[in-house]
């Protein structure tokens, strides 16, 4: 099973995140100061053995499927990738 880690920007420097399985929350929605922190903390909040993979979604962009065990250590890389994709999507939409 592949979970979805949904991250939404509330305002600059404030993000809401939760892990979902088929639209049902696996973790309580929480607020974080950064996308990186949201990824790391939410990946660690999934009960051990519940699932092994997740897609991180932010701003309409997906990270692709990633191992939940690797996600905390790759949180910075995944966050940077998502921000870059969302910025490119915005740039393309404006042209």
C-alpha positions, 0 to 999 in steps of 0.5 A, spaced: 500 500 500 502 506 498 500 512 503 499 519 501 503 525 505 499 531 503 502 538 505 498 544 504 501 551 505 497 555 510 501 561 509 509 563 509 512 559 514 506 555 516 504 548 513 499 543 514 500 536 513 497 529 514 498 522 512 492 519 508 490 512 506 485 512 500 483 519 503 482 517 510 487 520 515 492 515 518 496 521 522 492 527 525 493 533 521 499 537 524 502 544 522 509 545 521 514 551 520 517 548 513 515 542 508 522 539 510 519 538 517 512 536 515 515 530 511 520 528 516 515 528 522 509 525 518 513 520 515 516 518 522 508 518 525 506 513 521 505 506 525 511 501 524 509 496 519 502 500 517 505 501 510 512 501 507 511 507 501 508 514 500 507 519 495 508 526 498 504 531 495 505 539 495 502 544 491 499 539 486 506 536 485 508 529 487 514 526 489 513 520 486 513 513 491 518 513 496 520 508 501 517 511 508 524 508 512 528 513 507 523 519 507 525 522 514 533 522 511 531 525 504 526 530 507 530 536 505 531 533 498 524 531 497 522 538 499 527 542 495 524 537 489 517 539 490 518 546 491 522 547 484 516 543 481 511 547 483 515 553 481 516 551 474 508 549 474 507 556 476 512 559 471 509 555 465 502 557 467 504 564 467 507 564 460 
